């Protein structure tokens, strides 16, 4: 009983202190040690050095290249002006009359192509503010519009996205970034359709009430003067690296790596593994590396300080990696405690004939508690990934379906008010939770949960497609 109290108390404190802005790097090990201290069967120092640090190191070993290359790619897209050129081109193509859809699509293209959602928010906000002002759309809808395009369907649902949320399940289930593509597209369409419908409805209601962009519009962004995509092939040149990430990711994971002779992977020095366990990660790493080289070659004239951009991207990858790895370490300690067996049995007892349901609920709750999609997913898979895989096989559920449900499930409760991305986005848009969080709640929490339910129901009825 004491062990369960320690687990629950550590979770509550983790959520509460994270909401107050305390670093996860400090919280994760401290809360893990608190849970171990209150568990009579857990030696404190061994839980830290042999469980927490081992799990943290294992995650860092597996995913460091993805965090590093993703951050470098995003920084180069920002520094070269390519991210801004893509956003400008899409906005100019759709026009001010479709301001909400234009910003959503611009954010979606960038994040689906591998650009960090934080980079996207900074790059798109000035364009979105000017466009919303021109179209008379309330500025309080800006954060939700950016969140819909950057935080939802391109992060978790669309097959092939290089987002870390789509990469983490691969080693556990032996899948690729294109797992369950049909269900992923359907889940993404539900998020996009419902999200745009909601924001359009809110904008129409504001227009009918006579509400414009906002009284302080003049301090946010100048009126737009461009009515066409950037000249000189700027949009085309900017979009090439993004397209490369998507295309190479598919070709490498589906055709190239499976066709190679990789029998050497069975040797102990290479981890005694097989190609299905690593081809997804290999594909994302290679695709991002090639895209970075092409991006530098295409934009060398607009990248006067390539060395500075590379260093900034590399440095920017460290904190997100360690934050997520620390949460993985926390999950490993929790899973090692005696009280966790009761919690595990309770979770797995939800809809025992369908592991998709228990998987969805557990990942969502943990993502909500940690305020992190990747963190919640990592804890869930670290503790119960093997169990869900075995349950799925027994129930005839493919690993691809487990992968896609896991990824989509991370994108629900993760966007509660204490989520770091939500706080950063509101700061960028110069708004408060009171001003704009209601619409973020709808498009980044409720709509993704509706999408998850749709995918679980379809997957349960028809299997993977």
PyMOL commands that set and color helices and strands:
alter all, ss='L'
color gray80, all
select helices_A, chain A and resi 2-19+24-37+44-79+82-94+96-112+117-135+139-151+153-156+164-173+181-208+217-219+234-259+263-266+268-270+275-298+300-302+306-336+340-348+355-370+373-394+399-409+413-415+420-428+433-462
alter helices_A, ss='H'
color red, helices_A
deselect
rebuild
show_as cartoon
